[in-house]
């Protein structure tokens, strides 16, 4: 195997990810659900304030935060669908016990 330089280079560069890299990956995975949750709470808070005070800037703030929250929800749905498809391709059990073609 030492004659194959490409293989030797690939094998020599393979290393285990450090804990900090793993932590960063997990934090990135959890960031979107966290921001969607914060956006939903902020939307409801701003909506309550808008109902109470009837100010134009609060209405615009509700609209902007709500749109950002919906965009985050779309991202979460796309992520879930990609995981579902990857599980089907790998032959693993899908996350939900229903057939997506029947929905």
Secondary structure, 3 states (H helix, E strand, C coil): CCCCHHHHHHHHHCCCCCHHHHHHHHHHHHHHHHHHHHHHHHHHHHHHHHHHHCCHHHHHHHHHHHHHHHHHHHHHHHHHHHHHHHHHHHCCCCCCCCCHHHC
